[in-house]
């Protein structure tokens, strides 16, 4: 349910950025890139913690 809320919110923000043309495109691209980079960083941290936990249990 929360994911649906986030998708709807992102869609509304996207529609609000349309009239800004190039500036809106740059802001939208920055938001998407930032979210992807943050997701990759979090996946890296999770992997690092799982590796540490696995090496301690052996």
LOKOLVO-886461 format. One record per residue (C-alpha): x, y, z; residue in three letters; chain. Coordinates in steps of 0.05 Angstrom, whole numbers, m for minus. Example, Ala and Ser with C-alpha at 12.3 -4.5 7.8 and 13.67 -1.06 7.14 Angstrom:
<pt <246 m90 156> Ala A>
<pt <273 m21 143> Ser A>
//
This chain:
<pt <0 0 0> Unk A>
<pt <57 47 17> Unk A>
<pt <90 32 m50> Unk A>
<pt <26 51 m86> Unk A>
<pt <26 117 m47> Unk A>
<pt <98 131 m68> Unk A>
<pt <83 116 m141> Unk A>
<pt <23 163 m141> Unk A>
<pt <63 217 m106> Unk A>
<pt <120 211 m155> Unk A>
<pt <71 214 m213> Unk A>
<pt <40 278 m186> Unk A>
<pt <108 310 m176> Unk A>
<pt <127 289 m247> Unk A>
<pt <64 323 m275> Unk A>
<pt <81 386 m235> Unk A>
<pt <151 388 m265> Unk A>
<pt <126 384 m337> Unk A>
<pt <113 459 m345> Unk A>
<pt <184 475 m323> Unk A>
<pt <212 443 m387> Unk A>
<pt <288 436 m383> Unk A>
<pt <293 455 m310> Unk A>
<pt <239 406 m292> Unk A>
<pt <273 352 m332> Unk A>
<pt <339 365 m295> Unk A>
<pt <305 364 m227> Unk A>
<pt <268 299 m244> Unk A>
<pt <331 266 m270> Unk A>
<pt <367 287 m206> Unk A>
<pt <313 258 m162> Unk A>
<pt <314 191 m200> Unk A>
<pt <390 188 m201> Unk A>
<pt <394 205 m127> Unk A>
<pt <343 150 m109> Unk A>
<pt <381 99 m150> Unk A>
<pt <448 117 m119> Unk A>
<pt <418 114 m49> Unk A>
<pt <388 46 m64> Unk A>
<pt <454 20 m89> Unk A>
<pt <489 46 m27> Unk A>
<pt <438 12 18> Unk A>
<pt <446 m54 m19> Unk A>
<pt <521 m48 m11> Unk A>
<pt <514 m36 64> Unk A>
<pt <466 m95 72> Unk A>
<pt <514 m140 33> Unk A>
<pt <572 m117 76> Unk A>
<pt <535 m132 140> Unk A>
<pt <512 m200 116> Unk A>
<pt <584 m217 96> Unk A>
<pt <609 m197 165> Unk A>
<pt <554 m237 199> Unk A>
<pt <569 m298 155> Unk A>
<pt <644 m296 169> Unk A>
<pt <632 m291 245> Unk A>
<pt <587 m353 245> Unk A>
<pt <638 m396 210> Unk A>
//
